[in-house]
Amino acid sequence: MNSGTSDGELAARGSSGRVSSTSSADKKKEKARVSRTSMILWHAHQNDAGAVRKLLEEDRALVNARDYDSRTPLHVASLHGWIDVAKCLLEYGADVNSQDRWKNTPLADAEGAKKHNMIELLKSNGGLSYGQSGSHFEPKPVLPPLPNKCDWEVDPSELDFSSSNIIGKGSFGEILKASWRGTPVAVKRILPSLSDDRLVM
């Protein structure tokens, strides 16, 4: 007996026989939530306290909305030093010690960015500083790996001995301070009698 419904339609019907629209409604709700989250983070970044306040009047839960790095609007305002936005967020109950993906608090962000007025505001509202391992802090120089052998051989024709001077001597020959491509270098000049290599100087 054919009721005129496909297997897909039967799968979408509940026990009452009505087509379920829960997944469609859930998708719309999620899209709206993501849109509102993006808007409050954007307005916090743009230092637009009026727009932030309007969004919070419509939906107070946005005060602790989080982006993909788990950063809140207060993190954003703190990093940039936007005092009016931060005051608005705190007024609406923002969690002053919320932590982002790197465990940074808004106060840690303000300290890292040297936003002194923001630091005072956050501390006066119970802000604690932990974290400071996020990607938004100044990069620290990383030394290049040292090779196991720190001796370098260069093409002797690239050495400039025009202003060289002897900085050491031994039974092998002498060590000269010379220049290679504009960089000062130490050059071992081996006694010709100690080597069969025609490149030995």
C-alpha positions in Angstrom: 0.0 0.0 0.0 1.5 3.3 -1.1 0.6 6.4 0.9 2.4 8.7 -1.4 5.3 9.4 0.9 9.0 8.6 0.3 11.3 6.9 2.8 13.0 10.3 3.5 9.6 11.9 4.4 8.8 9.0 6.7 12.2 9.4 8.4 11.5 13.1 9.0 8.1 12.5 10.6 7.6 12.0 14.3 5.1 9.8 16.0 2.4 12.3 15.3 3.1 12.0 11.6 4.1 15.7 11.2 7.3 16.7 9.5 10.0 17.7 12.0 11.4 21.2 11.6 13.6 21.1 14.7 16.8 20.9 12.8 15.9 23.8 10.6 14.9 25.9 13.6 18.0 24.9 15.4 20.2 25.9 12.5 18.5 29.3 12.3 19.0 29.9 16.1 22.6 28.9 15.8 23.2 31.2 12.9 21.5 34.1 14.7 23.7 33.4 17.8 26.9 33.4 15.8 25.8 36.6 14.1 25.1 38.4 17.4 28.4 37.1 18.9 30.3 38.4 15.8 28.5 41.7 16.1 29.3 42.3 19.8 32.9 41.3 19.3 33.1 43.6 16.2 31.6 46.6 18.1 33.9 45.9 21.1 36.9 45.9 18.7 35.7 49.2 17.0 35.3 50.9 20.4 31.5 51.4 19.8 30.2 51.5 23.3 26.7 52.6 22.1 26.3 49.6 19.8 27.6 47.2 22.5 25.1 48.6 25.0 22.2 48.2 22.4 23.2 44.6 21.8 23.3 43.9 25.5 19.9 45.5 26.0 18.5 43.0 23.5 20.4 40.0 24.8 22.3 40.2 28.1 23.9 36.8 27.5 26.1 38.4 24.9 28.2 40.0 27.6 30.1 36.7 27.9 29.9 35.6 24.3 33.0 33.8 23.0 34.8 33.6 19.7 36.7 30.7 18.3 39.6 31.4 20.7 37.2 31.6 23.6 37.8 35.4 23.8 35.1 37.6 25.2 34.1 41.2 24.3 36.0 42.2 27.5 39.2 40.5 26.3 38.9 42.5 23.0 38.2 45.8 24.8 41.0 45.2 27.3 43.6 44.4 24.7 42.8 47.7 22.8 42.3 49.8 25.9 38.7 50.7 25.1 37.6 52.0 28.6 34.0 53.0 27.7 33.3 49.6 26.1 34.9 47.8 29.1 32.8 49.8 31.6 29.6 49.0 29.7 30.5 45.3 29.6 31.3 45.3 33.3 28.0 47.1 34.0 26.2 44.3 32.3 28.0 41.6 34.4 31.0 40.6 32.2 33.2 38.0 33.8 36.3 40.0 34.6 38.4 36.9 35.0 37.2 34.8 32.0 40.0 32.9 30.4 40.6 32.5 26.7 42.1 29.5 24.9 45.5 30.4 26.1 44.2 30.9 29.7 44.7 34.7 29.5 42.3 36.9 31.4 41.3 40.4 30.2 43.7 41.9 32.7 46.6 39.8 31.3 45.7 41.2 27.9 45.7 44.7 29.1 49.0 44.2 30.9 50.6 42.7 27.8 49.4 45.6 25.7 50.5 48.1 28.4 47.0 49.7 28.7 47.5 51.3 32.1 44.0 52.8 32.5 42.4 49.5 31.5 44.7 47.7 34.0 43.4 50.0 36.8 39.8 49.6 35.8 40.0 45.8 35.7 41.9 45.5 39.0 39.3 47.8 40.7 36.6 45.3 39.5 38.4 42.2 40.8 40.5 41.4 37.8 43.3 38.9 38.2 46.2 38.4 35.9 47.0 34.9 34.7 47.9 33.6 31.3 50.1 35.8 29.0 50.9 32.9 26.7 48.7 34.0 23.8 49.7 34.8 20.3 48.9 38.5 20.7 51.9 39.3 22.8 55.2 40.6 21.4 57.2 37.8 19.8 60.4 36.8 21.6 63.4 36.2 19.5 64.3 32.6 19.1 68.0 31.8 18.6 68.8 29.7 15.6 69.9 26.2 16.3 73.7 25.8 16.7 75.3 23.3 14.4 77.4 20.6 15.9 80.4 22.0 14.1 80.8 25.8 14.3 83.6 25.9 11.7 82.7 27.4 8.3 84.6 27.2 5.1 84.2 29.9 2.6 85.6 30.5 -0.9 89.0 32.1 -0.4 88.5 34.4 -3.3 85.7 36.1 -1.4 88.0 37.0 1.5 89.2 40.7 1.8 92.6 41.0 3.4 93.0 44.7 2.5 92.7 45.8 6.2 93.5 42.5 7.8 95.7 42.1 10.9 97.2 39.2 12.7 95.3 38.2 15.9 97.2 34.9 16.6 100.1 32.7 15.7 101.0 29.0 16.2 103.1 26.2 14.8 100.4 25.7 12.1 100.6 29.3 10.8 98.7 32.4 11.8 95.1 33.7 12.4 94.1 36.9 10.7 91.2 39.2 11.2 89.8 39.8 7.7 86.5 40.5 6.0 84.1 38.2 4.1 81.1 39.8 2.3 81.5 42.8 4.7 81.5 40.6 7.8 84.5 40.4 10.0 85.9 36.8 10.2 88.9 35.0 11.6 91.0 33.3 9.0 93.5 30.5 9.6 96.4 30.9 7.3 98.2 27.5 7.3 101.9 27.3 6.5 102.2 26.1 2.9 104.8 23.5 4.1 102.0 21.8 6.2 99.5 21.2 3.4 99.5 19.8 -0.1 96.2 21.7 -0.8 96.9 24.4 -3.4 94.1 26.6 -1.8 96.1 26.9 1.4 97.2 30.5 1.8 
